């Protein structure tokens, strides 16, 4: 649970020590069924979150059942799940309570008040939560109440992530007498995030958690609740309408959200399929409408807001599609081919890091195959140019005239005159 106490009134258990071990300090939040306190485990000296159930939520009165259920929930260990440490009943106060991991951070509901998440943060959060749901579904546990207030954001220690997402309150309904809660026609959950089958009163399956996670993801990307309004209206609207998913989010996001929020449970992907798909979502193609994650400060805390909802008495409500006040519209049926087609085969798939590195290596190898012949040709041209320059230089250099052949000797005065003329022409200059 998140850590900063809020200004919620009625903090009647602050300062109380339950079963002589868990001291309750500030109130973190209060909902319809329980109040959550920041506390200290006096035996181990560690901070904890203690969820004290209201009198109306009592029902964990079977000691053996409580122990077995607590052991099952406490055995689940995953980085995206808030750990459950203990569950018991305090005889002095007559209240049942749960002791959980205390998460330093804030919840998604408070975070979304600052604006929607960008694509990268939303994809990382989805991968965390879907993986956590896969772990609990694999153990036969259904969360039943996936909503922003149950998603805690803990500071990440890596520069590539803003936070790590953790899912709180998983399996809590298993610790409460389901027969007692349902015999009066009441449902456990939050109206804005219930699946259609939960609204119809059918037992929730893992597919119900996937539907709720789809609505949560849609709200995280758009900043708008998919099914707003009063509890009954919000809960029953999804029986006739699918959530409105903006095409501007990008084809991968639209396809994934439509399959997750399909009205038929069998048409939805599993939590594991969602976790894998989250790692392949395009986080750069579509513009991010809201604030970027690093601007979000971790200061406030969240208050659980689980309420009980009465399902419609008969069938699905009649809703006019042209009603201007309706918050959603009918969309095409879900397309599960997104999960059947490998990511690399989809035309709009975003390459993974390994694929990018492989492509870069291939490009470099291709460049080397072309560069080496070009270098050889260039060197040959240089050599030929130098040789041509030498030849041309040799041809254009001035030549020395050969020594003139000596004149034949001529006797007499004519010979003397010829010698004088020769000296005047050749040596007199």
LOVO-985200 format. One record per residue (C-alpha): x, y, z; residue in three letters; residue number from 1. Coordinates in nm, 3 decimals, padded with zeros to 5 digits, m for minus. Layout:
BEGIN
NODE     east    north       up  vexvex  bavex
NODE        X        Y        Z     ALA    NUM
...
% end
This chain:
BEGIN
NODE     east    north       up  vexvex  bavex
NODE   00.000   00.000   00.000     UNK      1
NODE   00.112   00.359  m00.050     UNK      2
NODE   00.267   00.541   00.238     UNK      3
NODE   00.170   00.904   00.283     UNK      4
NODE  m00.127   00.942   00.520     UNK      5
NODE  m00.416   01.136   00.375     UNK      6
NODE  m00.651   01.375   00.549     UNK      7
NODE  m00.928   01.115   00.577     UNK      8
NODE  m01.135   01.164   00.892     UNK      9
NODE  m01.242   00.902   01.139     UNK     10
NODE  m00.894   00.772   01.213     UNK     11
NODE  m01.015   00.566   01.508     UNK     12
NODE  m00.748   00.293   01.501     UNK     13
NODE  m00.440   00.515   01.488     UNK     14
NODE  m00.219   00.433   01.784     UNK     15
NODE  m00.377   00.090   01.830     UNK     16
NODE  m00.163  m00.224   01.846     UNK     17
NODE  m00.330  m00.532   01.697     UNK     18
NODE  m00.260  m00.877   01.845     UNK     19
NODE   00.023  m00.717   02.047     UNK     20
NODE   00.238  m00.700   01.734     UNK     21
NODE   00.120  m00.450   01.471     UNK     22
NODE   00.116  m00.086   01.578     UNK     23
NODE  m00.106   00.134   01.361     UNK     24
NODE   00.018   00.486   01.292     UNK     25
NODE  m00.128   00.721   01.030     UNK     26
NODE  m00.434   00.645   00.820     UNK     27
NODE  m00.346   00.598   00.454     UNK     28
NODE  m00.696   00.561   00.314     UNK     29
NODE  m01.050   00.440   00.374     UNK     30
NODE  m01.298   00.255   00.155     UNK     31
NODE  m01.638   00.098   00.188     UNK     32
NODE  m01.504  m00.228   00.332     UNK     33
NODE  m01.178  m00.138   00.505     UNK     34
NODE  m00.933   00.126   00.619     UNK     35
NODE  m00.561   00.106   00.551     UNK     36
NODE  m00.302   00.225   00.803     UNK     37
NODE   00.068   00.272   00.794     UNK     38
NODE   00.204   00.054   01.072     UNK     39
NODE   00.506  m00.118   01.220     UNK     40
NODE   00.562  m00.488   01.278     UNK     41
NODE   00.702  m00.472   01.630     UNK     42
NODE   00.841  m00.826   01.612     UNK     43
NODE   01.048  m00.765   01.298     UNK     44
NODE   01.085  m00.389   01.320     UNK     45
NODE   00.973  m00.328   00.962     UNK     46
NODE   00.711  m00.088   00.823     UNK     47
NODE   00.391  m00.249   00.701     UNK     48
NODE   00.050  m00.157   00.565     UNK     49
NODE  m00.239  m00.289   00.776     UNK     50
NODE  m00.585  m00.319   00.623     UNK     51
NODE  m00.853  m00.327   00.894     UNK     52
NODE  m01.191  m00.449   00.773     UNK     53
NODE  m01.507  m00.268   00.869     UNK     54
NODE  m01.768  m00.445   01.078     UNK     55
NODE  m01.991  m00.486   00.771     UNK     56
NODE  m01.713  m00.682   00.598     UNK     57
NODE  m01.663  m00.938   00.871     UNK     58
NODE  m01.665  m01.296   00.756     UNK     59
NODE  m01.314  m01.431   00.795     UNK     60
NODE  m01.431  m01.628   01.096     UNK     61
NODE  m01.322  m01.977   00.991     UNK     62
NODE  m00.975  m02.011   01.144     UNK     63
NODE  m00.861  m02.306   00.931     UNK     64
NODE  m00.993  m02.153   00.612     UNK     65
NODE  m00.829  m01.821   00.694     UNK     66
NODE  m00.495  m01.987   00.752     UNK     67
NODE  m00.506  m02.188   00.431     UNK     68
NODE  m00.613  m01.890   00.222     UNK     69
NODE  m00.351  m01.667   00.383     UNK     70
NODE  m00.082  m01.927   00.321     UNK     71
NODE  m00.183  m01.943  m00.047     UNK     72
NODE  m00.178  m01.567  m00.092     UNK     73
NODE   00.141  m01.523   00.108     UNK     74
NODE   00.315  m01.786  m00.107     UNK     75
NODE   00.283  m01.566  m00.414     UNK     76
NODE   00.607  m01.384  m00.478     UNK     77
NODE   00.647  m01.151  m00.771     UNK     78
NODE   00.787  m00.802  m00.813     UNK     79
NODE   00.450  m00.676  m00.946     UNK     80
NODE   00.248  m00.807  m00.651     UNK     81
NODE   00.220  m00.644  m00.310     UNK     82
NODE   00.320  m00.914  m00.065     UNK     83
NODE   00.072  m01.035   00.195     UNK     84
NODE   00.243  m01.102   00.528     UNK     85
NODE  m00.034  m01.194   00.769     UNK     86
NODE  m00.411  m01.213   00.824     UNK     87
NODE  m00.577  m01.241   01.163     UNK     88
NODE  m00.852  m01.123   01.396     UNK     89
NODE  m00.781  m00.892   01.687     UNK     90
NODE  m00.993  m01.006   01.979     UNK     91
NODE  m00.962  m00.673   02.163     UNK     92
NODE  m01.119  m00.474   01.880     UNK     93
NODE  m01.316  m00.755   01.720     UNK     94
NODE  m01.177  m00.662   01.377     UNK     95
NODE  m01.019  m00.875   01.108     UNK     96
NODE  m00.713  m00.735   00.936     UNK     97
NODE  m00.446  m00.802   00.674     UNK     98
NODE  m00.079  m00.710   00.698     UNK     99
NODE   00.087  m00.623   00.370     UNK    100
NODE   00.405  m00.487   00.217     UNK    101
NODE   00.432  m00.109   00.248     UNK    102
NODE   00.515   00.043  m00.093     UNK    103
NODE   00.695   00.377  m00.099     UNK    104
NODE   00.521   00.570  m00.374     UNK    105
NODE   00.175   00.666  m00.489     UNK    106
NODE  m00.111   00.492  m00.662     UNK    107
NODE  m00.219   00.522  m01.024     UNK    108
NODE  m00.544   00.700  m00.939     UNK    109
NODE  m00.359   00.991  m00.781     UNK    110
NODE  m00.101   00.991  m01.060     UNK    111
NODE  m00.366   01.020  m01.333     UNK    112
NODE  m00.495   01.339  m01.174     UNK    113
NODE  m00.184   01.501  m01.321     UNK    114
NODE  m00.264   01.373  m01.669     UNK    115
NODE  m00.247   01.052  m01.876     UNK    116
NODE   00.068   00.842  m01.900     UNK    117
NODE   00.291   00.852  m02.203     UNK    118
NODE   00.310   00.542  m02.421     UNK    119
NODE   00.638   00.411  m02.280     UNK    120
NODE   00.530   00.435  m01.916     UNK    121
NODE   00.189   00.286  m01.992     UNK    122
NODE   00.343  m00.008  m02.178     UNK    123
NODE   00.586  m00.075  m01.893     UNK    124
NODE   00.307  m00.058  m01.637     UNK    125
NODE   00.091  m00.294  m01.843     UNK    126
NODE   00.372  m00.548  m01.873     UNK    127
NODE   00.422  m00.543  m01.495     UNK    128
NODE   00.054  m00.578  m01.406     UNK    129
NODE  m00.028  m00.842  m01.668     UNK    130
NODE   00.268  m01.051  m01.556     UNK    131
NODE   00.153  m01.021  m01.195     UNK    132
NODE  m00.200  m01.127  m01.291     UNK    133
NODE  m00.061  m01.424  m01.480     UNK    134
NODE   00.113  m01.541  m01.161     UNK    135
NODE  m00.202  m01.526  m00.950     UNK    136
NODE  m00.424  m01.672  m01.224     UNK    137
NODE  m00.181  m01.962  m01.253     UNK    138
NODE  m00.251  m02.034  m00.885     UNK    139
NODE  m00.627  m02.022  m00.933     UNK    140
NODE  m00.677  m01.675  m00.783     UNK    141
NODE  m00.890  m01.402  m00.943     UNK    142
NODE  m00.821  m01.046  m00.830     UNK    143
NODE  m01.181  m00.924  m00.886     UNK    144
NODE  m01.103  m00.555  m00.833     UNK    145
NODE  m00.835  m00.432  m01.076     UNK    146
NODE  m00.854  m00.051  m01.070     UNK    147
NODE  m00.617   00.250  m01.055     UNK    148
NODE  m00.640   00.275  m00.675     UNK    149
NODE  m00.504  m00.081  m00.650     UNK    150
NODE  m00.203  m00.010  m00.871     UNK    151
NODE   00.091   00.123  m00.671     UNK    152
NODE   00.381   00.298  m00.843     UNK    153
NODE   00.716   00.249  m00.678     UNK    154
NODE   01.024   00.446  m00.779     UNK    155
NODE   01.240   00.254  m01.025     UNK    156
NODE   01.616   00.234  m00.981     UNK    157
NODE   01.694   00.212  m01.353     UNK    158
NODE   01.731   00.526  m01.568     UNK    159
NODE   01.517   00.366  m01.839     UNK    160
NODE   01.208   00.347  m01.616     UNK    161
NODE   01.020   00.600  m01.407     UNK    162
NODE   00.858   00.346  m01.177     UNK    163
NODE   00.771  m00.018  m01.118     UNK    164
NODE   00.400  m00.102  m01.095     UNK    165
NODE   00.262  m00.327  m00.820     UNK    166
NODE  m00.085  m00.476  m00.792     UNK    167
NODE  m00.241  m00.455  m00.446     UNK    168
NODE  m00.532  m00.635  m00.278     UNK    169
NODE  m00.513  m00.942  m00.502     UNK    170
NODE  m00.732  m01.224  m00.382     UNK    171
NODE  m00.872  m01.029  m00.088     UNK    172
NODE  m01.225  m01.143  m00.169     UNK    173
NODE  m01.111  m01.503  m00.118     UNK    174
NODE  m01.062  m01.421   00.250     UNK    175
NODE  m01.421  m01.304   00.284     UNK    176
NODE  m01.726  m01.528   00.291     UNK    177
NODE  m01.840  m01.515  m00.072     UNK    178
NODE  m02.174  m01.668   00.015     UNK    179
NODE  m02.238  m01.396   00.272     UNK    180
NODE  m02.154  m01.124   00.024     UNK    181
NODE  m02.356  m01.263  m00.265     UNK    182
NODE  m02.661  m01.405  m00.091     UNK    183
NODE  m02.813  m01.055  m00.093     UNK    184
NODE  m02.731  m00.996  m00.460     UNK    185
NODE  m02.433  m00.770  m00.385     UNK    186
NODE  m02.111  m00.765  m00.586     UNK    187
NODE  m01.758  m00.698  m00.469     UNK    188
NODE  m01.580  m00.454  m00.696     UNK    189
NODE  m01.566  m00.101  m00.830     UNK    190
NODE  m01.847  m00.013  m01.076     UNK    191
NODE  m01.628   00.164  m01.331     UNK    192
NODE  m01.402  m00.140  m01.379     UNK    193
NODE  m01.627  m00.445  m01.341     UNK    194
NODE  m01.643  m00.693  m01.629     UNK    195
NODE  m01.979  m00.758  m01.802     UNK    196
NODE  m02.001  m01.104  m01.645     UNK    197
NODE  m01.948  m00.958  m01.298     UNK    198
NODE  m02.229  m00.711  m01.362     UNK    199
NODE  m02.452  m01.001  m01.465     UNK    200
NODE  m02.375  m01.177  m01.137     UNK    201
NODE  m02.170  m01.458  m01.290     UNK    202
NODE  m01.863  m01.585  m01.100     UNK    203
NODE  m01.555  m01.395  m01.214     UNK    204
NODE  m01.277  m01.579  m01.396     UNK    205
NODE  m00.926  m01.464  m01.492     UNK    206
NODE  m01.084  m01.310  m01.804     UNK    207
NODE  m01.266  m01.063  m01.576     UNK    208
NODE  m00.933  m00.932  m01.450     UNK    209
NODE  m00.811  m00.890  m01.809     UNK    210
NODE  m01.121  m00.685  m01.892     UNK    211
NODE  m01.069  m00.459  m01.590     UNK    212
NODE  m00.701  m00.421  m01.679     UNK    213
NODE  m00.806  m00.313  m02.028     UNK    214
NODE  m01.027  m00.037  m01.887     UNK    215
NODE  m00.746   00.068  m01.654     UNK    216
NODE  m00.497   00.085  m01.944     UNK    217
NODE  m00.739   00.286  m02.156     UNK    218
NODE  m00.783   00.538  m01.876     UNK    219
NODE  m00.407   00.556  m01.825     UNK    220
NODE  m00.353   00.647  m02.192     UNK    221
NODE  m00.647   00.885  m02.238     UNK    222
NODE  m00.695   01.027  m01.890     UNK    223
NODE  m01.069   00.953  m01.915     UNK    224
NODE  m01.274   00.687  m01.736     UNK    225
NODE  m01.432   00.454  m01.992     UNK    226
NODE  m01.762   00.418  m01.803     UNK    227
NODE  m01.823   00.725  m01.587     UNK    228
NODE  m02.138   00.817  m01.399     UNK    229
NODE  m02.337   00.675  m01.105     UNK    230
NODE  m02.258   00.322  m00.990     UNK    231
NODE  m02.549   00.137  m01.151     UNK    232
NODE  m02.520   00.333  m01.476     UNK    233
NODE  m02.144   00.280  m01.496     UNK    234
NODE  m02.173  m00.091  m01.419     UNK    235
NODE  m02.457  m00.165  m01.662     UNK    236
NODE  m02.336   00.049  m01.956     UNK    237
NODE  m02.078  m00.209  m02.064     UNK    238
NODE  m02.352  m00.469  m02.118     UNK    239
NODE  m02.465  m00.274  m02.423     UNK    240
NODE  m02.156  m00.079  m02.529     UNK    241
NODE  m01.787  m00.130  m02.572     UNK    242
NODE  m01.548   00.136  m02.448     UNK    243
NODE  m01.454   00.414  m02.687     UNK    244
NODE  m01.092   00.355  m02.794     UNK    245
NODE  m00.934   00.647  m02.986     UNK    246
NODE  m00.767   00.548  m03.312     UNK    247
NODE  m00.499   00.809  m03.239     UNK    248
NODE  m00.342   00.572  m02.985     UNK    249
NODE  m00.202   00.366  m03.272     UNK    250
NODE  m00.307   00.035  m03.433     UNK    251
NODE  m00.125  m00.190  m03.184     UNK    252
NODE  m00.281  m00.015  m02.885     UNK    253
NODE  m00.630  m00.016  m03.038     UNK    254
NODE  m00.613  m00.386  m03.127     UNK    255
NODE  m00.488  m00.486  m02.782     UNK    256
NODE  m00.744  m00.272  m02.597     UNK    257
NODE  m01.033  m00.403  m02.807     UNK    258
NODE  m00.944  m00.764  m02.741     UNK    259
NODE  m00.892  m00.704  m02.369     UNK    260
NODE  m01.234  m00.536  m02.339     UNK    261
NODE  m01.429  m00.782  m02.552     UNK    262
NODE  m01.767  m00.844  m02.393     UNK    263
NODE  m01.734  m01.222  m02.422     UNK    264
NODE  m01.472  m01.363  m02.182     UNK    265
NODE  m01.363  m01.626  m02.436     UNK    266
NODE  m01.267  m01.352  m02.683     UNK    267
NODE  m01.016  m01.192  m02.446     UNK    268
NODE  m00.645  m01.277  m02.432     UNK    269
NODE  m00.491  m01.431  m02.125     UNK    270
NODE  m00.288  m01.220  m01.886     UNK    271
NODE   00.029  m01.385  m02.018     UNK    272
NODE  m00.061  m01.291  m02.376     UNK    273
NODE  m00.120  m00.934  m02.264     UNK    274
NODE   00.217  m00.923  m02.088     UNK    275
NODE   00.395  m01.039  m02.404     UNK    276
NODE   00.199  m00.799  m02.624     UNK    277
NODE   00.285  m00.509  m02.392     UNK    278
NODE   00.655  m00.552  m02.469     UNK    279
NODE   00.582  m00.518  m02.842     UNK    280
NODE   00.363  m00.208  m02.833     UNK    281
NODE   00.466   00.092  m03.039     UNK    282
NODE   00.571   00.356  m02.787     UNK    283
NODE   00.684   00.620  m03.036     UNK    284
NODE   00.438   00.632  m03.325     UNK    285
NODE   00.144   00.802  m03.155     UNK    286
NODE   00.164   01.141  m02.981     UNK    287
NODE   00.137   01.142  m02.604     UNK    288
NODE  m00.147   01.368  m02.494     UNK    289
NODE  m00.053   01.406  m02.128     UNK    290
NODE   00.232   01.498  m01.901     UNK    291
NODE   00.551   01.299  m01.913     UNK    292
NODE   00.618   01.064  m01.628     UNK    293
NODE   00.930   01.234  m01.484     UNK    294
NODE   00.721   01.538  m01.390     UNK    295
NODE   00.510   01.330  m01.150     UNK    296
NODE   00.596   01.379  m00.784     UNK    297
NODE   00.543   01.101  m00.532     UNK    298
NODE   00.383   01.284  m00.244     UNK    299
NODE   00.017   01.197  m00.194     UNK    300
NODE  m00.141   00.868  m00.096     UNK    301
NODE  m00.446   00.686  m00.218     UNK    302
NODE  m00.762   00.579  m00.046     UNK    303
NODE  m00.927   00.248  m00.139     UNK    304
NODE  m01.270   00.302  m00.283     UNK    305
NODE  m01.420  m00.044  m00.322     UNK    306
NODE  m01.799  m00.034  m00.305     UNK    307
NODE  m02.078  m00.285  m00.332     UNK    308
NODE  m02.294  m00.273  m00.645     UNK    309
NODE  m02.636  m00.427  m00.701     UNK    310
NODE  m02.653  m00.587  m01.047     UNK    311
NODE  m02.951  m00.523  m01.277     UNK    312
NODE  m03.253  m00.731  m01.184     UNK    313
NODE  m03.323  m00.872  m01.531     UNK    314
NODE  m03.108  m00.889  m01.843     UNK    315
NODE  m02.908  m00.613  m02.002     UNK    316
NODE  m03.039  m00.258  m01.978     UNK    317
NODE  m03.184  m00.096  m02.289     UNK    318
NODE  m02.952   00.180  m02.405     UNK    319
NODE  m03.013   00.405  m02.703     UNK    320
NODE  m02.701   00.422  m02.923     UNK    321
NODE  m02.785   00.774  m03.030     UNK    322
NODE  m02.813   00.903  m02.676     UNK    323
NODE  m02.594   01.211  m02.664     UNK    324
NODE  m02.522   01.162  m02.295     UNK    325
NODE  m02.376   00.816  m02.340     UNK    326
NODE  m02.009   00.793  m02.252     UNK    327
NODE  m01.923   00.516  m02.497     UNK    328
NODE  m02.002   00.393  m02.846     UNK    329
NODE  m02.031   00.051  m03.014     UNK    330
NODE  m01.705  m00.066  m03.173     UNK    331
NODE  m01.624  m00.360  m03.405     UNK    332
NODE  m01.576  m00.704  m03.258     UNK    333
NODE  m01.240  m00.788  m03.108     UNK    334
NODE  m00.970  m00.917  m03.343     UNK    335
NODE  m00.752  m01.184  m03.178     UNK    336
NODE  m00.520  m01.213  m03.481     UNK    337
NODE  m00.294  m00.967  m03.299     UNK    338
NODE  m00.195  m01.251  m03.063     UNK    339
NODE  m00.185  m01.522  m03.332     UNK    340
NODE   00.058  m01.336  m03.559     UNK    341
NODE   00.425  m01.314  m03.452     UNK    342
NODE   00.532  m00.959  m03.384     UNK    343
NODE   00.794  m00.963  m03.660     UNK    344
NODE   00.530  m01.061  m03.917     UNK    345
NODE   00.294  m00.772  m03.841     UNK    346
NODE   00.344  m00.480  m04.086     UNK    347
NODE   00.307  m00.226  m03.804     UNK    348
NODE   00.520  m00.418  m03.553     UNK    349
NODE   00.792  m00.233  m03.366     UNK    350
NODE   01.131  m00.415  m03.396     UNK    351
NODE   01.288  m00.538  m03.077     UNK    352
NODE   01.631  m00.424  m02.961     UNK    353
NODE   01.792  m00.749  m03.076     UNK    354
NODE   01.631  m00.709  m03.419     UNK    355
NODE   01.758  m00.353  m03.442     UNK    356
NODE   02.112  m00.462  m03.351     UNK    357
NODE   02.101  m00.749  m03.604     UNK    358
NODE   01.982  m00.514  m03.877     UNK    359
NODE   02.262  m00.268  m03.790     UNK    360
NODE   02.522  m00.543  m03.817     UNK    361
NODE   02.378  m00.651  m04.153     UNK    362
NODE   02.391  m00.293  m04.277     UNK    363
NODE   02.754  m00.260  m04.170     UNK    364
NODE   02.847  m00.588  m04.340     UNK    365
NODE   02.674  m00.473  m04.657     UNK    366
NODE   02.861  m00.145  m04.643     UNK    367
NODE   03.193  m00.331  m04.607     UNK    368
NODE   03.117  m00.546  m04.912     UNK    369
NODE   03.075  m00.231  m05.120     UNK    370
NODE   03.347  m00.019  m04.961     UNK    371
NODE   03.637  m00.260  m05.011     UNK    372
NODE   03.605  m00.281  m05.395     UNK    373
NODE   03.560   00.093  m05.409     UNK    374
NODE   03.882   00.146  m05.213     UNK    375
NODE   04.073  m00.087  m05.448     UNK    376
NODE   03.938   00.093  m05.754     UNK    377
NODE   04.030   00.426  m05.600     UNK    378
NODE   04.387   00.315  m05.529     UNK    379
NODE   04.421   00.185  m05.887     UNK    380
NODE   04.301   00.516  m06.023     UNK    381
NODE   04.554   00.700  m05.805     UNK    382
NODE   04.840   00.481  m05.929     UNK    383
NODE   04.733   00.529  m06.292     UNK    384
NODE   04.706   00.902  m06.237     UNK    385
NODE   05.057   00.921  m06.092     UNK    386
NODE   05.196   00.718  m06.380     UNK    387
NODE   05.021   00.937  m06.635     UNK    388
NODE   05.151   01.247  m06.463     UNK    389
NODE   05.510   01.114  m06.485     UNK    390
NODE   05.473   01.028  m06.855     UNK    391
NODE   05.313   01.360  m06.943     UNK    392
NODE   05.580   01.545  m06.745     UNK    393
NODE   05.852   01.358  m06.925     UNK    394
NODE   05.699   01.431  m07.265     UNK    395
NODE   05.650   01.799  m07.193     UNK    396
NODE   06.001   01.861  m07.045     UNK    397
NODE   06.238   02.076  m07.265     UNK    398
NODE   06.507   01.882  m07.457     UNK    399
NODE   06.878   01.979  m07.507     UNK    400
NODE   06.987   02.036  m07.863     UNK    401
NODE   07.265   01.802  m07.979     UNK    402
NODE   07.611   01.942  m08.031     UNK    403
NODE   07.651   02.050  m08.397     UNK    404
NODE   07.882   01.841  m08.599     UNK    405
NODE   08.220   02.009  m08.663     UNK    406
NODE   08.261   02.173  m09.003     UNK    407
NODE   08.493   02.002  m09.245     UNK    408
NODE   08.833   02.159  m09.278     UNK    409
NODE   08.868   02.385  m09.581     UNK    410
NODE   09.218   02.488  m09.685     UNK    411
NODE   09.315   02.832  m09.773     UNK    412
NODE   09.160   03.168  m09.713     UNK    413
NODE   08.808   03.028  m09.753     UNK    414
NODE   08.869   02.796  m09.465     UNK    415
NODE   08.979   03.087  m09.249     UNK    416
NODE   08.666   03.284  m09.338     UNK    417
NODE   08.443   02.982  m09.261     UNK    418
NODE   08.606   02.939  m08.920     UNK    419
NODE   08.551   03.308  m08.845     UNK    420
NODE   08.182   03.280  m08.950     UNK    421
NODE   08.135   02.972  m08.736     UNK    422
NODE   08.279   03.147  m08.431     UNK    423
NODE   08.055   03.446  m08.495     UNK    424
NODE   07.744   03.227  m08.512     UNK    425
NODE   07.814   02.981  m08.229     UNK    426
NODE   08.045   03.145  m07.989     UNK    427
NODE   08.018   03.510  m08.035     UNK    428
NODE   07.684   03.545  m07.858     UNK    429
% end
